[in-house]
């Protein structure tokens, strides 16, 4: 449940004022700038500030990359960098190609294994940067470039993650294309959601873990932002972040729909919720509006979040988002 800008680097030559060939130099310069803007020609070395404030200089375009967290891996694959990924975490499960890539461990990654893969670049993550501080320094000391990608808390942050990863890998153009695709998909969903009248808005409770300690998504979470995008109300809007909420408070909120994200861990999560003692008067229970969604789509801070919004929309407003 980790909450899952970039300045386009443009290196331009100084145009010399040369008698008889000034226009030719200027023309070539303009073509060079155009190629860079389109991302067809990566400009290295490149220096960027990562999520820890570290100034990282990458001398040449990385050819072998290790990703320490699934969200980074998904971004890289979405930018057509899959063939360069030589190592991923034990948690990586998407896309299917990750099954055949060397695993480098979980949150406690195997430094020796990573070094043995001879990567040019390691993509780390802000959420684990402190706990992995020593291991990351070992990688730097071995001559490997390490970029810590920001821990995104909203879609704007995800776009920044994509931009940073694009700059580090020389895939600026693909990063921009990916961001545009996500924004376009979200705009389409928002336009559809705008058709929902205020009196038709549904109150939604999103559970990320079940009984006996039920955790929900309050404000300042991806799922709260997603509910706003689909024109729904968050039944846990008075909670902060990923919060433990008492059953009495949830019952009092009387949600129209209950969405869960932990169905893969519980054999029959829908049945469990529908049969909770004391919940019989809750609208979502009476109308059997309990839906489980793919956890990775709505909590992993990568490009598939746009798909997660669509899945959430279909779960809450099935008649609108057919």
N, C-alpha and C positions, 0 to 999 in steps of 0.2 A: 504493500500500500504506500509505496514511496511516491511521493509526489514529484508523477512519474512526470542594445542590439549590436547586432553585428554591423560593423562598417565595412562596406565592400572595399577590399584592398586593391588599389589601382596604382601600379608602378609605371610612371610615364617618363620617357627620356626627355632631357632638356633639349629643346629644338635649337640647333645652332643657326645663326644667321650667316648663311653661306651664299656668296654671289653665284647666281646661275642655277642653284639647286635647292633653294629654300622651299619652293612649293612642293618639290618631290619629297623632301624630308617631312614636311607637314602632312602630306597625304599618307605617307607610311605610318606616321605617328597616330593619325586618326584611325587608321585601320587597326593598329595595335590596340588602341583603347577600346575599339568596338569589340575586338575578339575577347579582351579581358572581361568587359561588361557582360558578354554572353556566356562567360565561363568556359569558353572553348580552349583557352590557353591559361593554365594555372601559373601564378606568379610566385616564385619562391626565390630566396627565403621569405618567410612570412612570420611576423611577430604578433601575438595576440595576448590579451589578458584573460586568463581563465576564471572560473567561478571562485577560486580562492584568492584572486588578486595577483597570482603569479604571472609574470611576463614570460611567455614561452615562445622561443624562436625555433621554427621548423625549417631546416636548411633546404630540404628537397621534398618533392611530392611523395608522401608515404605510399609504399607499395605493399607493406604487410602491417596489418592493424590488429590489435587485440582489444576487445570490448569487455569491460568489467561488469556491465549491467545490461539487462534486456532492452531497456528503452533506447540506449545508445546503439545497440545492435539493430533494432528495428529502424531507427533513423538512417543508419548507414546503408542498410539494404534498400530502403525506399529511395535512396539517392544513387542507386546502382553501384554501390561500393562492395557488394557482397563477395566478389571474387578476391578482394583484398583482405577479407577478414580471416585470420588464421587461428584465432582463439576467442572463446566466449565463456560466459559463466555457466555454472551448472543449472541455473534457473532459466536459461534461454530456451524458448520453445517455439519461437516464430521469427522468420518464416521456417518452413520445414527443412530448409537447407542447413539450419543450425544444428540439426541432429548429427550431421557428419563432420562438424568442425570440432577441433580439439577443445576439451573443457579444461579450464584453468582454476576451478574451485568455485566456492560460493562467496560469501562476504569476506571470508579469510582466504584470499586468492593465493595460489602457489607461485611465489616469486620466481623460483628456479625454473618452473615449467614455462612461465612467460618468457624468461630470458632465453630459454632453449629454442623458442619459436622464432627468435631473431626479428622481432617486430621493429618497424621504424617509429610506430606511434601506438601509445596505449590511451584508450579513451576511458577515463575514470569518471566518478560522479560525486557531486558535492555532498550527497546524503551519507556517503561512507568515507569521505576524505579524511576526517579526523581519526576515525578508528583504523584506517589503513595508512596513516601518515608514514609510518616507518617503512612499510612495503613499497609505497610509491616512491619514497626517496631512494630506496635500493634500486628501483628501476631507472630512476634518473641518473644515479651514480654509475650505472652500467652503460650509459650513453643513449638510453631510449627516451624519446620525447614523450612527456606525459601531459595530457590536457584534461583538466577536471571540468566536466560539463555541469552547468547549473542545475539545481534541484527545482524543477518547475512546479509552481503552485497554481498556474492558470494557463490559458492558451497563449497569452502574450509571452509568457516565460518559455513555453514550448517552442515558439517561433525563434526566440533567442537561442535556445539550445540547438536548433537546426542550423541557424546561421553560424554559430560558433563551430559546429562540427564541419560545416561546409568550408569554412575558412581554413580550418586545420588540415583538411584533406585535399584542398584545391578544387572542391566540387561546389563552388559558389553558385553557379548557374542552376545546378540540380537542386540545391537548397532552396533557391528562390522559387523554382517551379513547384517544389513540394509544398512550400508555404502557401503559394497561390491556390494550389489544388485543395488544401485543407480549408482555406478561407472561403473558396467558392462553394464547397460542400456545406459549410456551416451557414452561409448566406441563404442557400436554398432551403435548408431546414428552418431557419428563422422566418423566412417568407411564408412558409407553410404554417408555422406555428402562429403567425400573426392573425390567421383566420379564426383562431380560437377566441371566442368572446370571453369577457371577464367572468361572467357568471358560469362559464363552462370550464374554467380553470380547475384543475384537480390538485389536491394536496397529496404530496408523495413523501412517504417515509422510506429512506434508503438505508438498509442494514448491511453492514460489511462484516458482521459476525453475529451469531445467534445466541440463544439462551445457553447458560444462565446469565452471562454478561453480554448484553446487547450493545454493540457499538454502531453508531450512525454517522452520517456525513452532515456536519453543520455548515456554517458559513465559512468562507475562505477555503473551500475545497473544490476540486475539479467537478465533482458531482453537483455541488450547489450551483456552480456556473452553468453546468449542463442543463439543470432544471430550469434556470432562468432562460436559457436559449430556446427551450421547447415550450415556454410559456406555462410552466407549472409552478406550484408553490412547494417550498421545502418545509415539511412538517417538523424538521429539526433546525429551523433557521435561527432559533435563539441559542443554539449550541455553537461552540467554537471548534472548528477543525474536526478531526476524527474523535468523536466524543462518546463516552459511556452514558447511556440514557436510561433512566428508570422506567420500568414498564408502565407505571401509573401515569407518567407524563406522556408517554406515547399514546396510551389509550385515550387520554384527555384530548390530545391533538386530533384524534379521530381521522386518520388519513383515508383518502379515497383509494389509494393504491399503495401497496408495499412492494418495494423492489429489493431483491437480495443479490449479493455478488459472490456468495460463497457456496453455490450449489454443487461445485465440483468436489467439495469436501464433506458434504452431508448427503446421505443417500436419498432422502425425500424431503428437501427443505420446505417445499410448498405445503405439504401435508402437516409438517411440524408446526408451521405458523398458523394454518387454518384451524388447528386443534388446540391452540393455546388457551389455557384456563383464564377466564375473565375477559377475554377479548371478543366475546360473542357479539357485542353491540357495535363494534368498530365497523365502519362502512366497508373497508377493504375485505374484511372477513366475511361479512354478510353477503357481499356480492362476488366473493371469491376472486378478488383482484390482487393476487399475489404472483409476481413474476420474477424469475431469476434471469440475470443477464451475465454475459461473459465478463468476468472480473478484469481480465487484461485490457479489454476495450475501453473500460471506463476508469481505470486507475493507473494504467501504465502511461507515463508521460512521453508518448511518441506519436507518430503520424496516424495511428489507428484510432486516436481519440475522436476524430471526426466520425468514424464508423460507430463509435460508442455512443455518441449523441443520437445518431439515427436509431440505434437499437433501443436506447432509452425512450426515445419518442414513440416508437412502435409499442413498447411495453405500457406506456402511460396513456397514449391516445391511438389505439389500434385502428379506429375508424378513420382518423385523419391521416395517419401515416401508413397507408396500405402498401 
